């Protein structure tokens, strides 16, 4: 008499991914079960989803933030990209030494503007480094900038504009055009992110 195919009760406290892995594991203990298709979905779910595999395409996100909005957006975008399989570390511009733009292929920048068109406090040193006359060319880099600002100020989104122009001057190419956001930034920020994702998908399919 063949051994019964093991199964997990619906009430078992596991996620969908854990349930699939455990079902495949238990089924694998019975010779021939997988080959005969005895466990539904076991063959296709025994490996982790591709999106969760480490070592996916690298896409760091640098943020310059004074009040926290740019940081919050960068972290949200980083989570979404990581869920899709990208290696997307979210890096405070204050920690810019962690990122060598001459060795990166892609990067996203999310930055607000402070004072009279100045960088946020955490972005001051990064901007000094990037704007230095002897900064290496970045001809192998693709980038996109999301700028946060307030149209009540004369230098609206100035730092985002400066980052965008400087990267282009150094030879980098845009993944998607810069988007300048006013105080109601949520919708244009999501539109920018959608444009970035669309461009990346097109690039991957080429």
C-alpha positions in Angstrom: 0.0 0.0 0.0 1.6 3.3 -1.0 2.4 5.8 1.7 0.0 8.6 2.0 1.1 11.9 0.7 1.9 14.3 3.5 0.1 17.6 3.7 -0.1 20.6 6.0 -3.4 21.5 7.6 -4.8 24.9 6.5 -4.6 26.0 10.1 -0.8 25.5 10.3 0.9 28.9 11.2 3.1 29.2 8.1 3.4 31.7 5.3 2.6 30.7 1.7 6.4 30.4 1.0 7.0 28.3 4.1 4.1 26.1 3.4 5.3 25.5 -0.2 8.8 24.7 1.0 7.6 22.3 3.7 5.2 20.5 1.4 7.9 20.0 -1.1 10.4 18.8 1.5 7.9 16.3 3.0 6.9 15.1 -0.4 10.6 14.6 -1.3 10.9 12.1 1.5 8.6 9.7 -0.4 10.3 8.1 -3.4 8.5 8.8 -6.7 6.0 11.2 -5.3 7.3 14.3 -7.0 7.8 12.4 -10.3 4.2 11.2 -10.2 2.9 14.7 -9.5 1.4 13.6 -6.2 2.0 16.9 -4.5 0.5 19.9 -6.3 3.0 22.6 -7.0 5.9 20.9 -5.2 8.1 20.7 -8.2 7.7 24.4 -9.0 8.0 25.7 -5.5 10.8 23.7 -4.1 13.2 26.5 -5.0 12.9 30.1 -3.6 11.3 32.7 -5.9 13.8 34.3 -8.2 12.9 37.7 -6.7 14.2 36.7 -3.3 17.5 35.4 -4.6 20.6 37.3 -3.5 22.9 38.9 -6.0 20.3 40.5 -8.2 20.9 43.6 -10.3 22.5 46.3 -8.2 20.7 49.7 -7.9 21.8 51.7 -4.8 19.7 54.7 -3.7 21.4 57.7 -2.2 19.3 60.2 -0.3 19.9 63.8 0.9 17.3 64.7 3.5 16.7 67.5 5.9 13.2 66.8 7.3 13.0 63.1 6.6 10.8 63.1 3.4 13.6 62.2 1.0 14.8 59.5 3.4 11.3 58.0 3.7 10.9 57.9 0.0 14.3 56.3 -0.6 13.6 53.6 2.0 10.2 52.9 0.5 11.7 52.6 -3.0 14.5 50.5 -1.7 12.1 48.0 -0.1 10.1 47.7 -3.4 13.2 47.2 -5.5 14.6 44.6 -3.1 11.3 42.7 -3.2 11.7 42.5 -7.0 15.2 41.0 -6.7 17.3 44.1 -7.0 20.3 44.7 -4.6 19.2 48.1 -3.6 21.1 49.4 -0.5 19.6 52.8 0.7 22.6 55.0 1.6 22.6 58.3 3.5 24.6 60.8 1.4 26.5 61.4 4.7 27.9 57.9 4.2 28.8 58.5 0.5 32.2 56.8 1.0 30.3 53.5 1.0 29.4 54.0 -2.7 32.0 54.3 -5.4 30.2 55.8 -8.4 33.0 55.0 -10.7 32.3 51.3 -10.1 28.5 51.4 -10.1 26.4 50.8 -13.2 23.2 52.4 -11.9 22.2 54.7 -9.1 19.2 56.6 -7.9 19.3 59.9 -6.0 16.5 61.4 -3.9 17.3 64.8 -2.5 15.6 67.8 -1.0 16.9 71.4 -1.0 17.7 73.4 2.1 18.0 77.2 2.6 18.8 79.2 -0.4 19.3 76.3 -2.8 21.8 74.5 -0.6 22.2 70.8 0.0 20.7 69.2 3.1 23.1 68.9 6.0 23.7 65.2 5.3 24.5 65.9 1.6 27.0 68.7 2.0 30.2 66.6 1.8 28.8 64.4 -1.0 28.1 67.4 -3.1 31.6 68.9 -2.5 33.1 65.6 -3.6 30.8 65.3 -6.7 31.3 68.9 -7.8 35.0 68.9 -7.4 36.9 69.7 -10.6 39.0 66.6 -10.4 36.1 64.1 -9.9 36.5 61.1 -12.2 34.2 60.7 -15.2 31.2 58.5 -14.8 30.6 57.4 -18.3 29.6 53.9 -17.3 26.9 55.1 -14.9 23.1 55.4 -15.4 21.1 57.5 -13.0 17.9 59.2 -12.2 17.2 62.0 -9.7 14.1 62.7 -7.7 14.1 66.3 -6.3 12.0 67.5 -3.4 11.3 71.2 -2.9 8.8 74.0 -2.3 7.7 76.4 -5.1 7.4 79.2 -2.5 11.2 79.3 -2.6 13.1 80.9 -5.5 15.6 78.0 -5.7 12.9 75.4 -6.2 14.4 71.8 -6.1 17.9 73.4 -6.7 19.9 70.5 -5.3 18.1 67.9 -7.4 18.8 70.1 -10.5 22.4 70.4 -9.5 22.9 66.7 -8.9 21.2 65.9 -12.2 23.3 68.4 -14.2 26.6 67.4 -12.6 26.1 63.7 -13.2 25.3 64.5 -16.9 28.4 66.7 -17.0 30.5 63.7 -15.8 29.3 61.6 -18.6 26.5 59.6 -16.8 23.3 58.7 -18.7 19.8 59.1 -17.4 17.7 56.1 -16.7 14.6 58.3 -16.6 14.2 62.1 -16.5 14.5 64.1 -13.2 11.2 64.8 -11.5 10.8 68.0 -9.4 8.3 67.6 -6.6 6.5 70.4 -4.7 5.3 70.0 -1.1 2.6 67.5 -2.2 5.3 65.1 -3.4 3.7 61.6 -3.1 2.1 61.3 -6.6 4.9 62.7 -8.7 7.4 60.6 -6.6 5.5 57.5 -7.5 5.3 58.5 -11.1 9.1 59.0 -11.2 9.6 55.6 -9.6 7.3 54.0 -12.2 9.2 55.6 -15.0 12.5 54.3 -13.5 11.1 50.8 -13.3 9.7 50.9 -16.8 13.1 52.0 -18.2 14.9 49.3 -16.3 12.5 46.6 -17.6 13.0 47.9 -21.2 16.8 47.9 -20.7 16.7 44.3 -19.3 14.7 43.1 -22.2 17.0 44.7 -24.8 
